[in-house]
Amino acid sequence: PNVDLPPLCSSRFRTGPPGEEAQVASQFIADVIENSQIIKKEDLCISPGKLAWVLYCDLICLDYDGNILDACTFALLAALKNVQLPEVTINEETALAEVNLKKKSYLNVRTTPVATSFAVFDDTLLIVDPTGEEEHLSTGTLTIVMDEEGKLCCLHKPGGSGLTGAKLQDCMSRAVTRHKEVNKLLDEVIQSMKHK
């Protein structure tokens, strides 16, 4: 995965090679994919040892106002749930791949990891889904990724003020609740797109 934060999305970013925030977001998305097992490598296999699908994920931010990790996770999930792969068979006589563009199937998305970010203010105040200004003013940030079973897939805390165990547990409870809300909304959007 590649997260692109161009100058178009915020005056904070410059043209050129990816900055630190874009690199951190790209690695975070890679960790979410691996830890949540959203897609199994076997599902991308067309012919064992010969042919497999390769998926590239470029996430481009158009308007940055904080909470980029949540937005990237939602965009990744929506994109993967919308991917349709054409049927591919291997011709036994020629040993070449034959693609049937008329017969497509949706990618097997096995889990639905949802990120929930928090702005932390000296371990006394937590703000869910912080704006860019709230992130800037906070003493720390925390992003928790949970799947539909309430299993922790990823936790990202890039320094800042510490959290007590009770506050961390509170964040995890809120992440479980938010997962249900986001997943329901995402399913509604995906279904509306499939009917068009």
N, C-alpha and C positions, 0 to 999 in steps of 0.2 A: 504494500500500500504506500501511497505517496500523498501527503497533505501539502497543498500549495496555499500559501498566504501571500497573495500578490499585493502590490501597493493599491490596487483597485479597492480592496476590502477595508483598508485602514491606512492612515498616514503613518502609523507605527512601523510599517513594513517597507522595505526597499527592494528594487529589482536586483537580480543577481542570484547567487546560489542560495539555497534554503537557509533561513536563519535558524537560531536555536529552538525557537518555539515550534516552527514547522517540523524540525527534526524530532523533537520530543513527541509531538502529536502523531507523526508517522510511526514512531516506535511503539507508542501507546496502542495504536490501532493494530499493529502487527501482534502485539502481546494479547490483545482482546481476541483476535482471530485464533491464535494458537491456544490460549488458555480456555476459551469457551468451547472450542471444537465446533464452531458454527458450521464449518464444512469439513467433511472427512476427505482426505486425499483419495480414498478409494472411489468416492462419488465422481471424481473428475477423470477417472481411468476409462478409456475407451477400449483399449486392447492391452492387457497386462504386458509390460516390458516393451511395448511398441508405441503406443499412442495415448496421450492424455490431454485434457483441456488445461490451458494456463489462463488464469484470470488476473487481470491487472485492475487495480483500483486507484484511480486518481481522484482525490477529494479536493475541490477548489472552493475556497471561501470567497463569497461575493460581498459580504457585509459583516465585518468583525465587530461584535459588541460583547466579547467575553464568552466564556463557556464553550470554547472550541471543541473540547474533547467530547462533550455530550452531542453536539451537532454532528461531528464526524462519525460517531458511533451510530446515530440515527440514520445518517445518509448511507453509511455502509450497509446497514441492515435492510433499509428500503431498496437499495440497489440490488443486493443479493436475492431478496425475495421477488424481484421483478425480472431477474435474468432467465432467459429462455434459450436453451441450447438445442441446436438442430441434431437430428438423429445422424449418427455416423456409423457406418459399417465398413468392414474390411473385405474387399473383393478377394476371394480365395484364389482366383486364377491369376490376377495381376498383382496381388498383395498391396494394392493401393486403397487409400481411404475414399469412400464415397459418401458425400454429404447430401442428406435429404432435407432441404430447407422448408419443405411443406409440413414436415412432422417435427414439432419441437416439444420439449418438455421443460418444466421449471426445474431449477436447481434445487437439490435437496438441502434446505436450510434446517439443520438439526436442532439448533438452539436459538434463542432470541436474547442475546446479551443487551442490556440497557444500562447506559452510564448515567449516573447522577452526581453532579458536582456541587460542592459546598464552598462558600467563602467562610473562613474562620476568623473570628475577631477575639483574640486572647482567650480562647477556650470558654468564652462566656456566651457568645452569640454565633449562631450558624445561619447562613442564608443559603437556601436551595436555589439552584439555577441563577447564579450571580451574573450581573452585567459586567462589562469591562471596567467600569468605574468602581464597582463593588470589589472586584478582584484586585484592582490596583490599591484600594484603601485597606484591604484585609491584611491580617498578619499571617495568613496562610491559606492554602486551598487543599481540597481533598476531592478525589473522584473515585467513586465506587461503582463497579460494574457487577450486576447480578443477572442471573438467568431466570427463566420462568419458574424454576423449582426453588428459587431463593438461595441458590448456590453462589458463593462469591467467585467471580471469574477473574477479577483484577482490582487492585487497589493502587491508586497513584497519589502520593503525597510528596510533592517536591519542596521539602524543607518548610520553613516558616514555623509558627508557633505549634507547640505540641497539643495533643488531644488526650483527655482522660479516657479510660476504658469505657466509662458510661456514655461519654459524648460519641465515641466511635460506634458503640452499640446503637445509639439513637440515630446516627447517620445511616447505619445499615438497615434499620427498621424503615426509615424514610425511603431508602433506595428500593426496598421490596414493594412498598406502596406505590412509588412512582413507576416502577416497572409495569405494574398492572395497568396504570393509566396510559402510559406511553404505548404499551403493546396493543391495547384496545384501539387506540387512535391509529396506530400504524396499520393494523389489520383492516380497519375501515377504509383507510386511504388506498391500500393495496387492492382491496375488493372493488372499490369504485373505479380504479384504473383498469382492472381486468374486464369490466363490463363495457368498456368503451370500444 
